[in-house]
Amino acid sequence: MTLIAEDLASLQRPELVTELPGPKSREIHARREQAVPRGVGCALPIYIEHADGAWLTDVDGNRLLDLGSGIGVTTLGHTQPTVVAAAKAQLDRVSHTLFTVTPYENYVRLAERLAEHTPGTHAKKTFFVNSGAEAVENAVKIARAHTGKRVVAALDHAFHGRTSLTMAMNHRVAPYGTGFGPFAPDVQRVPNSYPLRDGLSGAEAAARTIEYLEQRIGAADLAAIIAEPIQGEGGFVVPAEGYLPALQEWATANDVVFIADEIQAGLGRTGTWFASELFGLVPDLVLTAKGIADGLPLAGVTGRAEIMDAAGPGGLGGTFGGNPVSIAAAHAVLDLLESGTPFAEAERIESALVSGLAELATRHEVIGDIRGHGAMIAFELVEPGSTTPLAGLATKIAAYAATRGVLLLTAGSFGNVVRFLPSLTVTNEQIAYALDVIGDALAQ
């Protein structure tokens, strides 16, 4: 089962027919500034007309290589044919009916399939909402209902959303929380495992986190620990071996719900169904969004049946949660994942990116760390010979790459990480071109 039309596979380089942004994009952007509030930021004022696979084509006819996938959403590629066909077919049948009033089987079947593929063999249940932040909020609600406790612990360098609760859980205040206080109470942030910066083993980092949990919060008041197995906005921080299972073991022993935020890392992105599998982690609750429907809005909360049933009837749900069209798209995504092809593609992309970045690092000492799994790879920029962050350089690299038709994302609590979240349709030749562009940027 292929992920992309054959005629797109031969396209290896961007095609730029105007300056960037082009005249049509500039005209639309001028209208945007009059109609859209400035709080809805814009990293690159290039307005997209259509997309295929790893390519974006803007209103001026420029074809751009997209290595961000809408921040990890179109994992299987833009306008993936199988997904599009499933969504179109569902539109001809039912576009919407509220599941909590007049339900439909596809919702139930998707819940069953997520129970099959999330880590662990225990009995599980799932419900669906609209976005990742909404999944996080509902997971916290469920954990509090199950434990009867109130405090939620999030890890340093975490990002969980922009809603009232989730922005209180983020590591960085700016820009996500600036001016939006007061923040939701009973949220505590605790040290995580960041091997480049702390130099600790997984056991040592876990002991530090647990000491903080016990002394600064107390297990008697702690309802949940939430962790991204690989942190997204925090800079693709990969924890040391053994760190996450040690936290899960402590949580289980202390009646604390362990929530894995797999919103960015899950569903094939890291070369596995879920990033938790890479670390031997079996969470109590698993959160999915982004890539679950390859571009359509959908998110899910999957967890141990006895925990999920803590919320009473009417306590969970929402008007559009589990919309039939998004659900149909998600089934198509799972069909493709079950074929096995996406996992092999993620491993190929990891090999191409890591080896190419390692070669760049031999020529550019500012590359202090290369990390990640599958199609979720990043490099961190530091002062040569140290771990001192080179803040701002990642943004300059991304800006230069855009002039060459390559769209990159930045990340990191210090603004010094370039991250790759390509669709699994990206070719090795396209990756090689992007790495050449990054090399040129570093040379300049």
N, C-alpha and C positions, 0 to 999 in steps of 0.2 A: 504494500500500500504506500503510494508516494505522497509526499506532503505538498508538492508544488507542480504546476504545469511544466511540461518539458521545455517549452519555448522560453521560459524564464531562466532556466538553469544555465543557459549560455551567456547571460548578461553578467559581466564581471566588474564593470567599472561604472561609476556615476556618469551622467551626461548633463553638462551644464550649458544652457543656451542663453542665459542672461546672468548678470551679476546677482548675488544673493544678499538680501532678498530682492526679487525682481520687481518690476513696476506694478504688476497686478497685486502681488503680495503687499507691497507698500501702500497701495490704495486701500486694500481691505484693512490693513493694520491701522490706518488713520481713522477708519470708521469704527474699528474695535475700541480705540481709545475714547471715543465719544459714547459708546454704547455699553461697554463692559467695565466693571470696576477694576481698579488697579491691583486690588488684592488677588485677582486671578492673574497670576504672573505669566510671563511669556519668555521662555528661554531662547527661542529663535523665531522671529516673525516671518516664517515661511509657511504659507497657507496651502494645505494639501488638497488635491482634487481627487486623486485615486491612489490605490495601493495594491501591490501584488507581492506575495512572498516576503522578501527582504527589502523591497523597493517602495519608495514613496515618490509620487510625481506631484509637483506643486502646480498652482494655477498658471504659472509662467512656462510650464513645460520642462522644468528641470527635474531630472530623475536622481534621487538621493538614496544612498545606502543607509538603511536604518539599522543601527546596532543597539537600539534601545527598546524597540517593540512596545511603545507606549508605556514604558517602565514595566516591562515584563509581562504584558498582557497577551500579545499575539504570539505566543510561544510557538505555535504551529505554522505561523506565517499570516500575513495580511490576506484577507479574503480567501481563506483556505477553502478549496472547493467543496470538500465533504461537509464542513461546518456550515457554509453558506447554503448548500442544498437542503440540509436538515432544517435550518431556520426558515427558509422560504416555504418548505412543505408544511411546517407548523403554522405559518401565517395563513395558509389557505384553510386550515382546520379551525383553530382557536387561537386568538392573539392574547386573550386575557380572561381569566376567571379566578377570583380570589380563592386560594387553596383552602383557607380556613372556613369558607362558606360552601363552595361547590368544588371539591377536589378533583384531581386527575391522576391517572396511573403513573405517568412519566416522572412526576415528582417523587412518588414512592420508589420507583425503580432506581432513580438516581441516588436516593438515600441508601438503597441496598448496595449499589455498586461502590459507593464511597466507603461503606462499612467493609466491603471486601478488600479494598486497596489501601486504606489507611493502616498505619502500623498496629500490630497486635491482633490476636485472635479472639479477644473478648467480645461480648455482645455490645453492639453500638447502635446509636440512633443519630439521625441528621435532620436539621431543618435549614431552610434557605432564606437569605436576606439579599440586600441589593449591593452592598459594598464591603470592602475589607474592614473599614472602621466600624461598620454596623455589626460585623461578625465579632470583632473584638469586644464591643460593648455588651453584646448578648452573652458571650462567653463569661464575662465578668459577672453578669446577672446570675447566670446558672451556677457559677462557683459559689457565689454568696448564698444563693438559695440552698445549695447542697450542704455547705459547711456551717451555715449560720454565723459566719464570720465576715469581717468587713474589709480588711486591708488587702490591696493588690500590690505585688512587687514586680517591677519591671527592671530590666537590666540597663546598665550604662550603655550609651550609644544606640539605644533602641529607637525605632520609629513605629508607631502604631496607628496614626491617623490624625485628622484635623477636627474631629468633633470635640464637644466639651470634655468628655471623659478621656478620650484618647490623646488629646494634646497635653493633658496632665501626665501621661505615661511616656511621652517622648523625652529623649535625652536633651535635645536642643530646644530652647525657647524660641529663638529667632530662626526663621520667620513664623513658625507655626503657631506660637502662642503669644507673640508680642502684642500687648494691648488688649488681650482677650480675657484677662482674669476678672474675678477670682476663679481659680482652678478647682476642679473636682477634688474633694477631700479623700483621705484614706488611700492615697497612691504614694508608694515609696519606690525610689530607685536604688538599686544595689549594684555592687561591682560585678563585672562580667569577666569572661576569659578573652583576652586580647593578646595573643602570643607575641606579636611584634613589640608591644609596649610594656607588658608586664613580665615577660620571660618566665611565666609560671607553667608548670605542668597542669594537666587537667585536674588532678587530685588537689594540687596546691590552690589552684584558682577556685575550685569548688569549696574547699575548706574556708577560704576567705569570704566567699559569698554567703555560705551557711552561717559563719560567725556573725556577719552583719545581720542576717535574717533573725537569728536568735537573740542578739543583744539589742538591736535597734528597733526591731518590730515585735518579735515574740510570736512563736507558733500559735499561741492561743488566740491571737487576733488575725492571723494571716489566712485569707481565703484562697489565694491563688498566686502562683508565680507564672508570669508569661514571658516566653523567650522566642525569638526568631532563631531557628537552628543555624542559619547563616544570616547575619544582619544585613538589611538592605541599605537604607539611607545612611546607616552608620559606617558604611564602607566595605561591605561584604566581609565582615569580620567572621572568620572561621574559628570556633572555639577549639582549645586543646583537647586531645583525645581523652575521653572519660569524664569531661566536665559536665555535660548535659545529663548522662545517666546518673551521676552522683547527685545532682540536684533533684532528679525525679525520685530516686530512692529516698532521699531525705523528705521530700514532699509527701510521698505515700505514707511514710512512717509517722508523719505529723498531721495527717488529715488536711493536707493542702492540695488543691487541684493544680496540676501542671498543665499549662496551656501552651501548645506549640503554634506560633503564628507562622504558618506556611504560605502566607498570602503571596509573597514574591518568589519563594524558593520551591514551592510544591508543584506537583503534576508535571513531571518530566523535565523541568528546568535544569535540575542538577544531575540528570542522567539516571535518576531513580524516581519512583512514584512520589516519594516525599523525602526531603532533605534529612528528616529525622532518622531515616534508615542508615544514612552514612555514619551516624554516631551511635548506633545501637539504642536509640531512644524510642520508648513506647509511651507517648504522652497520654494524659487523661482526655484532653480535648485537642482537636486539630482544626485549624481554621484555614479555609481555602477561599480564594477570590481570583482576581487578575486572570490568569491563564485558564481558569476552569471552563470558560465558554468562548475563549479565543476572540474576545472583543465585545461580546455582549455582556451587559451588567448582571452579575450573579455572584453570590458568596455563600459559603456554607459553614456550619458549625457541626462537627462530627465528634461524638464522644461516647464514653462509657454509658451504657443504657441507664444505670442507676443514678448517675450524675445528671444526665440529660433530663430525666423525669422529675428532677427536683422542682422545676417550674410548673406551676399549676396551669390548667386550661385557660387560654386567653392571655397568658403571660408572655408568650413568644409569637412572633409573626410580623405581618406588615402587608400593606396593600399589594405591592409588586414583588414581594419576596418569593422567589421560585416561579417567576413568570414563565408561561409555557414555551415561549420562543427561546428564551435563554436556556431553559432546561433542555430543549431539543438540541441546541447547539452544544451543550455540555455532554450530552450522550454521544454526539459525534466526536468530540474531543476524546472521551474515554475509549471509544472504538479505535481511534487512531493510536492511542497510547497502548492499548491491549495488543495491537499488532506488533509492538516491539520496536518498530522503526525509529520513533522519536528518541528512544534511549540510546540507540547506537549513534544517532546524529549528534546528540549532546556530548557523548564521549569523543567523537571526532572533533567537534568544535573546541572542546577543552584541550585536546592534544595540540591543535593548530595554534590556539591562542597562547597557551602556556609556553610552548617551545618558541614561538615568535617573540613573545615578551621577554623571555629569558635571554634571547639573542640581543634584543635591544638593551637589556640591563647591562650586558657586558660593555656596551659603548656609552651608556648614560647612567652614571652612578646615582642620579637622583631617584631612580627606581629602587626603592628600598624593600619592597615586598610585592610578591605576586601570589595571589591566593584565590580560592574559590573552587567550584566543582561544576562540571558540565558546561552549559551555556550561561554560567553565572560566574564570571571571572573579573578580577580587578587588579590594578596595580596602585600602590601607594607611593607618593612622592615625598622625599625627605631630603634634608641637607646631607650631602655625601658624608658617609662615615658615621652617621648618627641616626637617631629616630626623630629628630626635630622636624615637625611638619613643614612642608613648603606650601603654605596656604596661598591659594590663588592660582597656582601653576596649572592645576587641573582645568580650571575655567579657560585659561589661555589656550591650552591644548585643544579643548573641545571647540573653541571659537575658530581656531586655525583649521581644524578638521572640517568644520562646516563649510569653509570657503572652498574646500576640495570635494564637497559633496558627500561627506561622511558624517553621520549624526551620532555623536557620543553622549553619554550621560556622565555627570560627575556625582560624587557622593563623599561621605566621610564627615565626622564631627568637626574636623579641622579644614574641610574644603580642599583636601589634597589627594583625593582618590578619583581615578578614572575607572568607570565600570562598564562592562560589556554585558548586555542582555539581548543578544541577537535572537531572531527567530531561528528555529532549527532548520530552516531552509537555506541559511547562509552557506556559501561554498568556501572551501579553503582558499580559492583564488581571490574571492572578495575579502576574506580575512587578511590575506597577504597584502592586498592593496591598502586596506585600512592601517595595517601596521607600518607600511611604508610612509603613509601620511603622518602617523604619530612620530615616527623617527625623524621626519623632516621638521615637525613642530619642535621636538626636543633639541634638534641641532640648531634651530633658530633662537 
